[in-house]
Amino acid sequence: MSLETFHGTTREIATIILNEGFKIIPKEVTNDLGNGIYTFCPDDYGCWNPKENAKRYAKQYKRGKVIVLKVIINTSSQTTYIDLDDPVFMREW
């Protein structure tokens, strides 16, 4: 299965990602869910635009010219991700 998602960042960091790939750099102050790669994907009902959400996120939290990257995630049974719309996750969270 593949999932089309969007990642908002600065133009400078986007260039690094495109040349070297994503790298998770551990840091003391983490985002809400810890260190990782944050992307936005469509919801099941088409209520929000993931590309716009990624852009808004980057504008709020990044400094510099904002750019949005399309990220295709190929998943398997060994892929770990958090689905914030999953009722089980929502209950446990």
ABEGO torsion letter per residue (X at the ends): XBBBBBBBBBAAAAAAAAAAEBBBBBBABBBAAEBEBBBBBBBAAGABBAAAAAAAAAAAABBEBBBBBBBBBBBBAABBBBBAABAAAAAAX
